[in-house]
Structures are given as structure tokens and as C-alpha cells.
Amino acid sequence: MKKFIVTGMSCAACSNRVEKAVSKVPGVTSCTVSLLTNSMGVEGTATDSEIIAAVQAAGYDAKVKDKEVLSGGTSCGTSCSTIQGSSVNEHETQNDMLADHETPALKKRLIASLGFLIVLMYFSMGYVMWNWPVPSFFEGNYVALGLLEMLLSGIIMVINQKFFISGFRGLIHRAPNMDTLVALGSAASFIYSIYVLFTMTGDMGIVVSATDTMSAAGSQMTQHVGHTAHDFYFESAAMILTLITVGKMLEARSKGKTTDALKNLMKLAPKTATVIRNGQEITVNVNEVRKGEIFIVKPGENIPVDGMVVEGSSAVNEAALTGESLPVDKAENDSVSAGTLNQVGFLKCEATKVGEDTTLAQIIHMVSDAAATKAPIAKIADIVSGIFVPAVIVIALVTIGGWLLAGKSVGFALARGISVLVISCPCALGLATPVAIMVGNGKGAKNGILFKTAVSLEQTGKVAAVALDKTGTITAGEPRVTDILTVPGKSEEQLFRLACALESKSEHPLAKAIMNKTNSQGISPVAISEFQVLPGNGLIGVLEGKRVAGGNWKFISQQIEVADEKVQDINEESLRQRAEKLATMGKTPLFFAEEGRLVGVIAVADVIKDDSAQAVKELQKMGIHVVMLTGDNEGTAKAVGQEAGVDQVIAGVLPDGKEKVIRELKDKYGSVAMVGDGINDAPALTRADIGIAIGAGTDVAVDAADVVLMKSQLTDVSAAVRLSRATLKNIHENLFWAFFYNVIGIPLAAGIYYPLFGWELNPMFAAAAMSLSSFCVVTNALRLNMVKVHDASKDKRCALKIVKEEKNMVKTMNIEGMMCGHCEARVKKALEAVDGVAEAVCDHEKNTAVVTLEKEVSDEVLAKAVTDQDYEVVAIK
């Protein structure tokens, strides 16, 4: 996608106009314009010059974003968006871009305008209405007074000339915008006041000539001139511009706060790094650090680039990236991220990712890219804003004409028309969605929840079902020792000593779990001789002259028989029964024997994360159906699913099968989210309406996802849904206020209520209302910063709608010949290839295949699919 900076836009009508103009360029396939960030994303084959020419033809200007990065931005919104094309390490340039350039400029304009406005209001309101003292020259000389007011208001119009330049340029290009309304209202007030002034001058001439001959008539005419002075609208012309500038400044300041999260992220990137070159420590600019280079980080310093610790240990505060307040211990071979704070120790690291590849840079890209995209709900505002300004101009003209036909004076009719022009606010409509999206994204980034697009932020809160991958998502992703069983007469220390000696020679993942446990207890492996790894997942060896063995029950029972010992001892039988119970709970029991007799059992399992059950409960409280997907056998899957508390468990699912399950869930529930961390989850993440990747997962999973969880905590899934719903609610509030304001304000300004209640709206008050409307919308969006994303106490349950009722039929097949997980996968693939089979869950331990059918399939067809794979079908129920 090509990215551009667009200048000259002031409201939703502007962004809509630019979007339409660029979309008509040959070769452009899509165009998205963001009013908040003054940015534009274009996809297609059109050249940059063609796109820029189309923007200029529409009355605006554009620059390629990469080029704009070098020169800085013109406003906070612009500057925040321009960082997307640059490296996060261009620290000084980007800090300048993040500065709020718009608010100071508006503040200067406002101060200058107020200086002249105070003088203008003193003469126009203070003297004329309340007879405040003025120099004797102006007493009774309303022509001189009118000339002074014209001069002062003219100066204020020059100070705020941007409204007229932008407004009339839009009118010339047949693309009227908010500035057009302001310019027309102010200009109409000024021109009408000049007309009144010239009329007064003519009347004054008549008064002067008649004074010598008809003193009574002269006195009457002087009184008439005094009354005409009340028809001046010079102060309205000036006040409109000043009040709109006040609103613009408040809006710019509030918009600047919407990007606070992005600014804070940028401040994390250090300007320099200390690297080791030629054996010496030297300080270089951070963008000069090369991949593979060794850099050092002292206590209290921010880590400059992503790397791996090669020497030293420390506690690193990663709160800025993950939202986790507790520091994380780092030692050799641990990874560190740019922007995190080294708190206590000295670290020597090898740079693994630099420049735009660092985690911090990627986060900044995600947040800023999401702000530049457009949420589906924004289309409502786009449609309205496209016709809003022309419609308001028509309404203003009709208002003026209507009141003139009703017999009212030109001044009264014009005041009503001007009020209509200046009270109407398309800007509030245009800001309603993007400001909420920006603040919502920033809030998510602070908590380690990254939404890649505005669409993902909006749609996450609408999901009706969430599919969770088991390994690494619900569970920790690595086996741990969960249970220890010993026979009478043997201690746990003796069991661990035997297991440690055997497993220290093994590379199996389960062996690693046992070694981690023994290391934590201070048990070191003892030398073992005659070590062998035997078929059937068994280990044997000689430990201190005694023959020892370890493995599953099938292997150990053979070792006991070899030792000429039958399993008759009641203690050994009891141990086996307890081990079988552990197996039904999804754990893997490992048996250890010495000299042909059982010593004990160590159960190992991939345990669920501490927050998994809580996360599932929170999702269910929100009315979301929770499903667990896994390639494990049904027994293990159900045990983990029961512990986590999920609504549905789907076991024996291959990577392509996960994608198929997601399609079925979408057919049944509508909007579905998939949460995963591995390469095998990528197809399902892509197929789901919302793909959520665990941050600690693979790059492929992160790339395929719509939402990235930096902390790898499952409770962040419910937090993401909570934040999405809060953002969507805020957008609805903003849109309601924007529509409600205009629906109520325009009729009031037009004077519809005047015949009934005598209500009329002065153009100055109309301008004040317009100024506050956009400010209120932006301020309301800032309330999202107060949302507690991990607080489930206020969650509201949404009714779960079943899109399609289950009409599937289930058959259970008894199959002989399946010996391992590969056999399960082979049978599963064969059965799911049969037309009408929705899913097949195989279990080689139970010798079964549970087949779910979408339509009627004969037993013969199912049996043939299995027998063709050289397995025997015993029965089908």
C-alpha cells in the first residue's frame, strides 16, 4: 500500500471528496483517507504523480509519506501518521514529527484575534447597547463607529484567512467543506454590514443637509441612523471566526492526546547504543547498530535494539511493550526487546533485529497503520458528510428566502441563514469514528493488545464464538511434572535420582520436564552405564550396578517380565491403577523400575496456564461460545478442556482440519475468532473473522492474525473483546451526538421555533455551539483511556445467536490396527475425505473413530475408506 500525507482537509466532507477523487484514478483498486491523521493509503498500479494530481484537482495537496517524513508534519495528526514509513530509530526526526505543531499556531491566531475582538466588542456591544464611554469623536457618529468596526473585523478576517482560502477553494472545486460554511457565514455578515454602513452614510448625508432647514426632520433622521447601527454584523463576522478558532484549538489539543500512546512508544527508543567494536566500547547512533553486533546495556538504560543475552543477568521492565508491571528476569540465551528498561544488572547482548524489524518498531507500525485505516461503521459518516455541506448551504438559502417572504427584514433573515451555516458541523461526524479508533488502539498498545486495523478493533467485540488452540494457548506449551507416585519403601528422592540418571541421556521433551524438576530440587545426574534407547519409548541402563528402566507401562511391564517378576504385588498393582487414572486426566505417566521391580511413577503433562480458566469464564460471561481445538487424542483433550472450562472440545484436528472447523463454526455462530500461536494455526487464523495471535508464538501466526497479544496471556483475549466493545460504544455515542447536535441545532438556527416560542439564535452563539461540538466528540473519545480492560465486573452478556442449528449425525467406528498418532491421522484423513463427513476424531488407545456426518453416509462407504488404508473395521454404531 502506498501512503500519502494529505493537506488542506478540514472535515469529513474533505476526506470523502479526496477518497472519491483518487478512487477514480485508473489503476487504483482501493483508497482510504483518514481525517484524524491526514493520511491516505492507496492500493493499485497508479503512479504517485497521478494520485497526487487527482488530490490537487480536488482542491487539496498531497505528498508521498516517505518524503514527508524528512520534512516533518504540519499538525499533530499529520505527524503521528507520517512515522509509518520510517525507521523507529530515526529518533530525532520522529520526535519532531510527534510534536503538536497545530495547537501553538492556532493559539497565536486566537490571541491575536481576541486582542482585536475585545476592542470590537467594546464599541459594537458596550457603547451601542449599554452606552459605555467612548472617545468624543465616536459619540453619535455611527458612520465612524461602523468604519472602526469594519476595520477591526477585517483585521480578524485576515488573521483567520485560512478559513476563506480553504473554504472558497473547496467551493470553486465543487467540494464545499466545513471551512466553506464558516467562510460563507462570516463573509455574509461582513458584506451585509458594509451594505448597512453605506446605507447609513447616505442617510447621514441627508441628515446633514436637512439640519439647517428642518431641525425636527433632522432629529428624526438621526434617531433612525442610531437604530440602523444595531443592524451591523461586523462583530458576528469576527466572533464567528474567533470562536471557531477556539474550537479548532481545543480539538487539535484533544487530538494530540489521542496519540499519546504512540508518542510514549516513540520516546522509548534510545538515541544511542554502546557497541563493542575491535574490542572497545564505543557509543554510536542507534540506527548504526548492525545485526549480529554485540552491544552492552548498563543498569538504568533502555535496550536499543532487539537481541539475545550472551553474558550477564538482570531484571528487565517490559511494561511499555506488554503492559506487565513486574520485571522479567533475563539471563544467557534469553531475548530482550528494544525500548525495555534494564533495571539492575549488566547485560551483553547480540543484536538480532534492528531498525524497522525490532518489536518496538513493529508495534508502532501496527498502531499507526490501524489509525490510518477506516472502520466499517465510519461509512455511515462518509455517506452523510458527502451531501451534508451542500445540503446545509441549500437550507441556509431556503431559510433566508423563507423569512423574507414571511415579511421579516433582510437583517433578520440573513442572521437566520448565517446561524444555519455556522452551527452545522460536518467535522464532528468525520471525527466520531477515527478519534475513538486512535484512542482505542493506544489503550490496547499500553496493555499489550495490538489491533492491526480499525476493522479488527471494531469486529473483535462482535464475535459470537472463540476457538482456542490447546498447546501454547490454553496450556503452557511445555511439559511439567505434575504428580509423583512411589511404592512403599521408596522415597521421592530415590525415584528422582533414578529418573534423573536415565532421562539425562534422553532428548525427549518429557525428559526435559523431569530434568527441570530434578534441577530445581538440587539433584544432579549420576553416571549411568550401558544406556540404551529401546523401541517402544523405553530407556534402560545400569546405575551403580543395578539394572534400571524407564518408560510407559507397556515397555516397563516387559522389563519386569524379563526380570522374571510378575505383576502380582498389590502395591505395584495399586500404583498402576493410580497411574491409569492420571492418564484419563490427560497426563502422561512415566514408570521407573529397578532390578525388575517398580520404584514409582512420574506424571508429566502440558499444564494449563494460570489464567486460562479465568479467561474462559470471562469470555463465557460475555456470551461467547468457547471451543478448544487440538490435535491430541480425545481423552487428553477432554481432560484439559474440562479443567479450562470450555464449552466444546474438538480433538484430533490436523492443521487443515482446524481451518475446516472454523468454517463450520462460522456457519453456526456467525462471527468467530481463532486464538493460536503456532505455524499450524495460521490457516485457521486467516479463515476466522478475527485471528488472534499469542505474541510469544511464531512470526507466521503473528503475521496471519488481526490482533496480537504481546503478553501471551489468555485473559488478554477477553480484554481485547472488552476494549473493542467499549470503543464501539464510544463510536456510537460520538455519532449520536454528531447527528443529534445537527438535527436539533439546524432547525433552531433556522428559526423554526421562533413563531411558537420566540426562540432565535444569534450567529455568535451558533459559532460557539459549532466550536464545542467537535471538542465534545474528541473529549468523549478520550474517555476510553479510563477503560479498565482487565476488569470483568461490568461485562454484559450478549445473547448468543445460533445461525444454523446442528443437524449432524454421529457414528462410532471400532477399528483394529491403529497403533499410534500417525495411524490416527491416517484414518482421520481417509474418513474426512468422504463426502458428507464433517469430522472424524480417532483414538488408537480406544480403537475408535467418532465420525460426525453432515448428511447420510452408508456404513459400507465409511468402512471402505478405512479398510483401503489397511485397517480393520470391527463394528459401526
RADAVEN-V751795 format. One record per residue. PSI is psi as a letter, one per 20 degrees, with the letter a starting at -180 (NA if undefined). Layout:
[[PSI] [PSI]]
This chain:
[[p] [q] [p] [q] [p] [p] [q] [i] [p] [i] [a] [h] [h] [g] [h] [h] [g] [g] [g] [g] [g] [h] [h] [i] [p] [p] [i] [p] [h] [q] [p] [p] [p] [o] [h] [g] [j] [k] [r] [p] [p] [p] [q] [a] [i] [q] [r] [g] [h] [g] [g] [h] [h] [h] [g] [h] [h] [i] [j] [a] [q] [q] [q] [p] [g] [h] [h] [h] [h] [h] [i] [r] [r] [i] [r] [g] [g] [g] [h] [h] [h] [i] [i] [h] [j] [r] [q] [i] [i] [m] [g] [g] [g] [h] [h] [h] [h] [i] [q] [n] [h] [g] [g] [g] [g] [h] [g] [g] [g] [g] [g] [g] [g] [h] [g] [h] [h] [g] [g] [g] [h] [g] [g] [h] [g] [g] [g] [g] [h] [j] [l] [q] [p] [r] [q] [h] [h] [i] [o] [i] [n] [h] [g] [h] [g] [h] [h] [g] [g] [g] [g] [g] [h] [g] [g] [h] [h] [g] [h] [k] [i] [h] [g] [h] [g] [g] [g] [h] [g] [h] [g] [h] [j] [k] [m] [q] [a] [h] [h] [g] [g] [g] [g] [g] [g] [g] [h] [g] [g] [g] [g] [h] [h] [g] [g] [h] [g] [h] [g] [h] [g] [g] [h] [h] [h] [h] [g] [g] [h] [i] [h] [h] [h] [n] [h] [g] [h] [g] [h] [h] [h] [g] [h] [g] [h] [g] [h] [h] [h] [i] [i] [p] [k] [g] [h] [g] [g] [g] [h] [g] [g] [g] [h] [h] [h] [g] [g] [g] [g] [h] [g] [g] [g] [h] [h] [h] [h] [i] [j] [g] [g] [g] [g] [h] [g] [h] [i] [h] [o] [q] [h] [r] [q] [o] [r] [o] [p] [k] [j] [q] [p] [q] [p] [r] [q] [h] [j] [i] [p] [q] [p] [i] [q] [p] [q] [q] [p] [r] [p] [i] [q] [q] [p] [h] [r] [q] [a] [p] [p] [i] [q] [r] [q] [r] [p] [p] [o] [j] [h] [h] [h] [i] [i] [p] [h] [p] [q] [p] [p] [p] [a] [p] [j] [q] [q] [q] [q] [q] [i] [q] [p] [o] [g] [h] [r] [p] [p] [p] [q] [p] [p] [h] [p] [r] [c] [i] [i] [q] [g] [g] [g] [h] [g] [g] [g] [g] [g] [h] [h] [h] [h] [i] [r] [p] [q] [h] [i] [i] [h] [g] [h] [g] [g] [g] [h] [h] [i] [g] [g] [h] [h] [g] [g] [g] [g] [g] [g] [h] [g] [g] [g] [g] [h] [g] [h] [i] [j] [r] [r] [g] [g] [g] [g] [h] [h] [g] [g] [g] [h] [g] [g] [i] [h] [p] [n] [i] [h] [h] [g] [h] [i] [g] [g] [h] [h] [h] [g] [g] [g] [g] [g] [g] [g] [g] [h] [h] [j] [k] [o] [o] [p] [h] [r] [h] [g] [h] [h] [g] [h] [h] [i] [i] [q] [i] [q] [p] [p] [p] [q] [f] [p] [i] [f] [g] [r] [h] [j] [p] [q] [q] [p] [h] [q] [p] [p] [q] [q] [p] [i] [p] [r] [h] [g] [g] [g] [h] [g] [g] [h] [g] [g] [g] [i] [h] [i] [q] [j] [q] [h] [h] [h] [h] [g] [g] [h] [h] [g] [h] [h] [h] [j] [k] [p] [q] [p] [q] [p] [q] [r] [k] [p] [q] [o] [q] [q] [k] [l] [q] [p] [q] [a] [p] [o] [l] [i] [p] [p] [q] [q] [q] [a] [r] [h] [g] [g] [h] [h] [h] [h] [h] [h] [h] [j] [k] [p] [q] [n] [h] [p] [h] [g] [h] [g] [g] [g] [g] [g] [h] [h] [h] [h] [h] [h] [i] [j] [j] [q] [o] [p] [p] [q] [p] [q] [p] [l] [j] [q] [p] [h] [a] [p] [o] [p] [q] [q] [n] [q] [q] [q] [h] [j] [g] [g] [g] [g] [g] [g] [g] [g] [h] [h] [i] [k] [p] [p] [p] [p] [p] [p] [q] [i] [r] [r] [h] [g] [g] [g] [h] [g] [g] [h] [g] [h] [h] [k] [r] [h] [q] [p] [o] [r] [k] [p] [r] [g] [h] [h] [g] [h] [h] [g] [g] [g] [h] [h] [h] [h] [g] [i] [d] [p] [p] [q] [p] [p] [r] [i] [r] [h] [i] [i] [g] [g] [h] [h] [h] [h] [q] [h] [o] [p] [o] [p] [p] [h] [j] [a] [q] [h] [g] [g] [g] [h] [i] [r] [h] [p] [p] [o] [h] [i] [k] [p] [h] [i] [i] [g] [h] [h] [g] [g] [g] [h] [g] [h] [g] [g] [g] [g] [h] [g] [g] [g] [g] [g] [g] [g] [g] [g] [g] [g] [h] [h] [g] [g] [g] [h] [g] [h] [i] [k] [h] [i] [g] [h] [g] [i] [j] [p] [q] [o] [p] [h] [g] [h] [g] [h] [g] [g] [g] [h] [h] [g] [h] [g] [h] [g] [g] [h] [h] [h] [i] [i] [h] [i] [i] [p] [n] [h] [j] [o] [j] [h] [j] [p] [p] [p] [p] [p] [o] [p] [o] [g] [p] [q] [p] [k] [q] [q] [p] [q] [p] [p] [o] [p] [q] [i] [p] [i] [a] [h] [h] [g] [g] [h] [g] [g] [g] [h] [g] [g] [i] [i] [p] [p] [i] [o] [h] [q] [p] [o] [q] [o] [h] [h] [i] [l] [q] [o] [o] [p] [p] [p] [h] [r] [p] [p] [q] [h] [g] [g] [g] [g] [h] [h] [g] [h] [i] [j] [k] [q] [p] [o] [g] [q] [p] [NA]]
